[in-house]
Amino acid sequence: MQVVSLEDFCAWLCTHEHEVVGRSGTWFHGPLARWLSDLLGGVYGIDGPYYGRARCRAGRCSLARGWMRVMAVLSWDVRPLCCWRG
């Protein structure tokens, strides 16, 4: 199992500095979901305090770390996100 860390997420954002890193207000296309998908392989999404694969059954998703929940809430907006907004 891959460990998810704030430092790795920030490094990922920096490597995508001049790109749109996700569509806010979506479960599978937000910046955090995109990073998890890149890191873990497959399509991952964020839904409230949980994250998991797109075809994850209810109750099988993982509880997101505190910083992930904060990031998900902050990115819940209607505009595309560049890394300077993420």
Backbone bond lengths (Angstrom), bond angles and torsions (degrees), N, CA, C in turn:
res aa  C-N    CA-C-N  psi(-1)  N-CA   C-N-CA  omega(-1)  CA-C   N-CA-C  phi
1 M - - - 1.463 - - 1.521 108.99 -
2 Q 1.288 115.61 130.18 1.459 122.63 179.63 1.523 109.76 -76.39
3 V 1.327 117.01 137.12 1.458 121.47 178.03 1.523 108.48 -87.45
4 V 1.331 116.34 132.19 1.462 120.67 177.88 1.527 108.13 -99.71
5 S 1.325 115.55 133.27 1.464 119.03 -178.52 1.523 110.53 -137.75
6 L 1.295 115.09 152.17 1.460 121.33 177.95 1.525 110.80 -60.54
7 E 1.328 117.13 -39.62 1.463 120.95 -179.73 1.528 111.25 -61.70
8 D 1.334 116.20 -42.14 1.466 119.60 178.85 1.525 111.30 -67.04
9 F 1.316 116.52 -38.44 1.466 120.09 177.77 1.532 110.35 -63.71
10 C 1.323 117.14 -44.26 1.470 121.03 178.91 1.531 111.10 -63.23
11 A 1.332 116.86 -40.34 1.467 120.06 177.53 1.525 110.33 -63.10
12 W 1.335 117.05 -40.58 1.457 121.20 177.53 1.530 110.68 -61.82
13 L 1.339 116.39 -43.26 1.463 119.91 177.77 1.527 110.95 -59.73
14 C 1.331 116.79 -41.66 1.470 120.80 -179.55 1.527 111.58 -64.28
15 T 1.328 117.46 -35.54 1.468 118.97 179.15 1.528 111.78 -71.88
16 H 1.326 117.56 -16.20 1.465 122.60 178.30 1.529 110.90 -111.91
17 E 1.306 115.06 32.20 1.471 122.00 -171.72 1.525 114.25 -52.91
18 H 1.314 118.20 -38.18 1.471 120.47 -174.61 1.524 112.39 -107.97
19 E 1.324 116.68 22.31 1.466 121.15 -179.49 1.527 110.04 -117.95
20 V 1.308 114.86 158.82 1.455 119.63 168.09 1.525 105.40 -75.94
21 V 1.321 117.02 121.71 1.467 120.67 -173.76 1.520 113.22 -98.20
22 G 1.295 117.57 5.50 1.452 119.20 177.00 1.508 112.27 160.24
23 R 1.293 113.83 168.71 1.463 121.72 175.78 1.517 107.35 -107.26
24 S 1.298 115.07 116.52 1.465 118.45 -179.89 1.520 109.94 -70.07
25 G 1.308 115.18 159.17 1.452 120.27 179.85 1.521 113.14 79.67
26 T 1.322 117.82 13.96 1.456 121.45 178.58 1.524 109.78 -126.97
27 W 1.300 116.46 152.82 1.462 119.96 -179.52 1.520 111.79 -78.94
28 F 1.330 117.77 -38.85 1.454 121.09 -172.16 1.519 114.73 -105.07
29 H 1.320 118.26 -5.84 1.461 119.68 -176.40 1.524 113.31 -122.92
30 G 1.313 117.67 11.04 1.458 120.90 174.22 1.523 109.72 -73.79
31 P 1.310 118.24 164.76 1.468 120.41 -177.92 1.523 113.00 -59.62
32 L 1.297 118.19 -39.79 1.458 120.80 -179.56 1.533 110.85 -68.01
33 A 1.313 116.73 -41.37 1.467 120.78 177.47 1.522 110.89 -64.84
34 R 1.317 116.78 -39.67 1.468 120.26 178.50 1.516 111.11 -64.16
35 W 1.330 116.40 -41.99 1.455 120.58 178.67 1.529 110.90 -64.10
36 L 1.332 116.49 -46.32 1.468 119.81 178.51 1.524 110.91 -60.14
37 S 1.317 117.20 -40.20 1.461 121.06 178.78 1.525 110.94 -63.08
38 D 1.333 116.94 -42.98 1.463 121.15 177.43 1.525 110.93 -65.27
39 L 1.312 116.72 -43.21 1.461 122.31 -175.91 1.528 112.29 -70.57
40 L 1.322 116.53 -46.08 1.456 121.04 -171.20 1.523 113.78 -98.71
41 G 1.316 116.75 -12.75 1.461 120.77 -177.98 1.522 110.24 80.03
42 G 1.294 117.20 140.46 1.463 120.61 -176.87 1.508 110.82 91.78
43 V 1.309 116.23 -171.50 1.462 121.71 179.53 1.524 108.26 -105.67
44 Y 1.323 115.61 119.90 1.461 121.90 179.40 1.520 109.49 -115.85
45 G 1.311 115.69 151.67 1.451 121.07 178.98 1.516 111.30 -136.83
46 I 1.316 114.57 163.86 1.460 123.19 178.26 1.524 106.84 -117.56
47 D 1.317 116.43 128.70 1.457 121.47 177.00 1.519 108.09 -136.60
48 G 1.318 115.60 100.51 1.463 120.24 -177.49 1.511 110.47 61.34
49 P 1.318 117.43 -126.07 1.462 119.82 -177.36 1.532 113.63 -86.30
50 Y 1.331 118.50 7.72 1.459 121.62 -175.29 1.517 111.75 -121.48
51 Y 1.331 114.81 155.17 1.449 120.63 171.16 1.525 108.36 -138.02
52 G 1.323 115.37 154.43 1.454 119.04 179.66 1.515 111.38 -178.81
53 R 1.330 114.67 175.87 1.461 120.84 178.22 1.521 109.51 -64.07
54 A 1.297 116.25 154.90 1.461 121.72 -176.88 1.520 111.89 -57.48
55 R 1.307 118.03 -33.84 1.460 120.99 -177.71 1.522 111.91 -102.84
56 C 1.312 116.26 24.60 1.466 122.22 -179.25 1.527 109.92 -71.01
57 R 1.306 116.49 134.26 1.461 120.60 177.68 1.522 110.35 -75.52
58 A 1.293 115.83 153.30 1.469 120.77 177.66 1.524 108.91 -56.20
59 G 1.302 116.33 137.55 1.452 121.82 -179.73 1.519 114.00 85.72
60 R 1.329 117.86 -7.02 1.461 121.29 -179.40 1.522 112.24 -105.69
61 C 1.312 118.01 -0.63 1.456 121.83 179.01 1.526 109.21 -79.09
62 S 1.317 115.88 161.05 1.460 121.55 -179.77 1.521 110.83 -95.85
63 L 1.303 115.85 146.92 1.459 120.74 175.31 1.524 108.38 -73.61
64 A 1.318 115.92 126.16 1.467 120.87 -179.43 1.525 110.02 -71.94
65 R 1.301 115.42 146.67 1.468 120.51 175.36 1.523 108.88 -66.31
66 G 1.317 116.36 160.76 1.466 121.40 -177.56 1.513 113.66 -53.44
67 W 1.342 117.42 -46.70 1.465 120.09 -178.30 1.528 111.14 -65.63
68 M 1.340 117.32 -30.52 1.462 120.14 178.69 1.526 110.58 -69.07
69 R 1.321 116.94 -39.73 1.473 120.17 178.62 1.515 110.54 -65.61
70 V 1.328 117.34 -40.43 1.471 120.88 178.33 1.522 109.87 -64.16
71 M 1.319 117.36 -45.06 1.467 121.13 179.80 1.523 110.80 -62.08
72 A 1.319 117.15 -41.02 1.466 120.75 179.69 1.525 110.80 -62.58
73 V 1.322 117.39 -41.89 1.463 121.19 179.28 1.521 110.27 -67.13
74 L 1.328 117.11 -43.43 1.466 120.23 -178.74 1.521 112.26 -65.62
75 S 1.313 117.60 -29.24 1.462 119.71 -177.58 1.521 112.65 -91.97
76 W 1.333 117.80 2.17 1.466 121.01 179.31 1.522 108.52 -80.03
77 D 1.301 115.95 86.28 1.452 124.68 -173.66 1.519 106.08 -141.36
78 V 1.312 118.55 -179.42 1.453 120.01 -177.34 1.527 113.61 -107.19
79 R 1.305 118.12 3.80 1.455 121.14 -177.00 1.530 111.17 -107.88
80 P 1.357 117.44 154.45 1.463 119.20 172.20 1.524 110.09 -60.96
81 L 1.301 117.15 149.52 1.455 120.81 -177.23 1.522 111.14 -112.07
82 C 1.318 115.38 127.23 1.450 121.21 168.20 1.509 106.46 -97.06
83 C 1.323 117.81 165.03 1.464 118.79 -173.71 1.524 112.19 -62.24
84 W 1.303 119.39 -27.88 1.468 119.34 -179.50 1.522 111.51 -69.88
85 R 1.360 117.67 -19.75 1.455 120.13 174.43 1.516 111.09 -92.77
86 G 1.352 117.25 -24.09 1.455 121.99 -178.35 1.498 110.01 -74.34
